Amino acid sequence: DKEDPQLAAALEDPHRIFNMDETSVQLCSIPNYVITSPVLLTGQDAKDMCNRMKHMYYRNPSQEKACLTVLTTVQASGQVLPPLVIYPMTRLTNIVTKITEPDTGKEMHYVLGKSPNSGWITSAVLYEYLVNDFNQWLTKNKIKRPVILFSDFHDTRNNYHLAKRLTELGIVLICLYPNSTHLLQP
């Protein structure tokens, strides 16, 4: 195989190398239970229980795996791109995609994604993020193509349409072996 000079040049430029990974933020920190307030409990038995217990929980099986997913992309030069925050909702309204850092007052932007019912990343959410938001960030910041994007291997990356579109956009997605990112991830 002959070496691709464009990819070789990208490997030498830290502005053209990226790493992305996601993490899940559990909304129900104690499996099958949610902390509640004494104000929400009614009746004398509930009041007596409040007096005896330091923390109160109630079983909430429908929220057992409720979570948010945050996908973070970092440039090899050290630049952190606006993260993708995936909410477990089908319809979002009045969501502002920036927050203010309390100490400095600096505005920090993020990208909003929605994953019906779960809050987990899906192929569709990843496609939208990479083809739209990540690609636009590259264009806005005048990053030369091709770029290399390292990721863990996840079923959402195993998608023909995603691979085809990323190739057209000059984004080379390199998936690392499953369950090995703690050793291999740049």
C-alpha positions in Angstrom: 0.0 0.0 0.0 1.2 3.5 -0.8 1.2 6.1 1.9 -1.5 8.8 1.6 0.4 12.1 1.8 -2.7 14.0 2.9 -3.4 11.7 5.8 0.3 11.7 6.7 0.2 15.5 6.8 -2.9 15.4 9.0 -1.1 13.1 11.5 1.6 15.7 11.8 -0.8 18.6 12.5 -2.4 18.6 16.0 -5.1 20.9 14.7 -6.3 18.1 12.4 -6.4 15.3 14.9 -9.4 14.8 17.2 -10.5 12.4 19.9 -14.2 11.9 20.9 -15.7 9.8 23.7 -19.0 9.8 25.5 -20.0 9.2 29.1 -23.3 8.5 30.7 -24.6 10.6 33.5 -27.1 8.6 35.5 -30.2 10.6 36.6 -31.1 7.9 39.2 -27.9 7.5 41.3 -29.3 4.7 43.5 -30.5 1.8 41.3 -34.3 1.7 41.3 -34.7 4.5 43.8 -35.0 8.3 43.8 -34.4 10.6 46.7 -37.6 12.5 47.7 -38.6 15.4 49.9 -40.6 15.0 53.1 -42.9 17.7 51.6 -44.1 15.3 49.0 -45.1 12.7 51.5 -48.5 12.8 53.1 -50.1 11.2 56.1 -49.0 10.6 59.7 -47.0 7.4 58.8 -45.0 9.4 56.3 -44.3 12.2 58.8 -43.2 9.6 61.4 -40.9 8.0 58.8 -39.4 11.4 58.0 -38.5 11.9 61.6 -36.7 8.5 61.8 -34.8 8.6 58.5 -31.9 10.7 57.3 -32.5 10.0 53.6 -35.7 8.8 52.0 -36.1 6.9 48.8 -39.0 5.6 46.8 -38.9 2.9 44.2 -39.2 4.3 40.6 -38.7 1.4 38.2 -39.5 3.4 35.1 -36.5 5.6 35.7 -34.0 2.8 36.4 -31.7 3.6 33.5 -32.6 7.3 32.9 -29.5 9.2 31.9 -28.0 12.0 30.0 -25.1 11.3 27.6 -22.3 13.8 27.1 -20.1 13.3 24.0 -16.8 15.3 24.3 -14.5 16.0 21.3 -11.0 17.3 21.9 -8.5 18.5 19.4 -4.9 17.3 19.8 -3.8 20.9 20.2 -5.8 21.0 23.4 -9.0 22.8 22.2 -12.2 21.3 23.6 -15.1 21.6 21.2 -18.6 22.3 22.4 -19.9 19.0 23.9 -22.9 17.2 22.7 -25.5 16.8 25.5 -28.1 14.2 24.7 -31.4 14.5 26.7 -33.9 11.6 27.0 -36.8 13.5 25.4 -38.6 13.5 22.2 -39.5 17.2 22.2 -37.4 20.0 23.7 -38.5 23.5 24.0 -36.8 26.7 25.3 -33.4 25.1 25.6 -30.5 27.5 25.5 -27.3 25.9 24.1 -24.8 28.0 26.1 -24.1 28.4 29.8 -22.1 31.0 31.7 -19.0 29.9 33.6 -19.7 31.3 37.1 -16.1 32.3 38.0 -15.1 34.0 34.7 -18.5 34.9 33.2 -17.3 33.4 29.9 -20.0 31.8 27.8 -19.6 28.1 27.1 -21.5 26.6 24.2 -22.8 23.1 23.8 -24.7 21.1 21.2 -28.1 19.7 22.1 -29.2 16.2 21.1 -32.3 14.3 21.9 -32.7 10.6 22.2 -36.3 9.5 22.6 -36.9 7.9 26.0 -33.3 6.8 26.8 -30.8 9.7 26.7 -28.4 7.3 25.1 -26.4 8.0 22.0 -27.9 6.6 18.7 -26.6 6.4 15.2 -29.0 9.2 14.2 -27.8 11.5 16.9 -24.2 10.8 16.2 -24.8 11.4 12.4 -26.4 14.7 13.1 -23.6 15.8 15.4 -20.7 14.8 13.1 -22.2 15.8 9.8 -23.7 19.1 11.0 -22.1 20.4 14.2 -18.6 18.9 14.1 -18.3 19.6 10.4 -19.5 23.2 10.8 -17.0 23.7 13.6 -14.2 22.6 11.3 -15.3 24.9 8.6 -15.8 27.9 11.0 -12.3 27.4 12.4 -10.8 26.9 9.0 -9.4 23.4 9.7 -7.8 21.9 6.7 -9.2 18.6 5.5 -8.8 15.7 5.9 -9.0 15.5 9.6 -8.6 12.4 11.7 -11.2 11.6 14.4 -10.4 8.8 16.9 -13.2 7.2 18.8 -14.0 4.0 20.7 -15.8 1.4 18.7 -19.5 1.5 19.5 -22.5 0.2 17.4 -23.4 3.8 16.6 -20.2 4.2 14.6 -20.9 1.0 12.5 -23.0 2.8 9.9 -22.5 2.8 6.2 -24.3 6.2 5.7 -22.2 7.8 8.3 -18.9 6.5 6.9 -19.9 7.5 3.4 -20.9 11.1 4.4 -17.8 11.6 6.6 -15.6 10.5 3.7 -17.2 13.1 1.5 -16.6 15.7 4.2 -12.9 14.8 4.6 -13.4 13.4 8.2 -11.6 10.1 8.7 -13.2 8.2 11.6 -10.8 5.7 13.2 -12.5 3.4 15.7 -10.3 1.7 18.3 -10.9 -1.8 19.5 -13.9 -2.3 21.8 -13.1 -2.2 25.6 -9.6 -1.0 25.0 -9.9 2.8 24.9 -8.4 3.1 28.4 -5.2 1.7 26.8 -5.3 3.0 23.2 -7.2 6.3 23.2 -4.9 9.2 22.4 
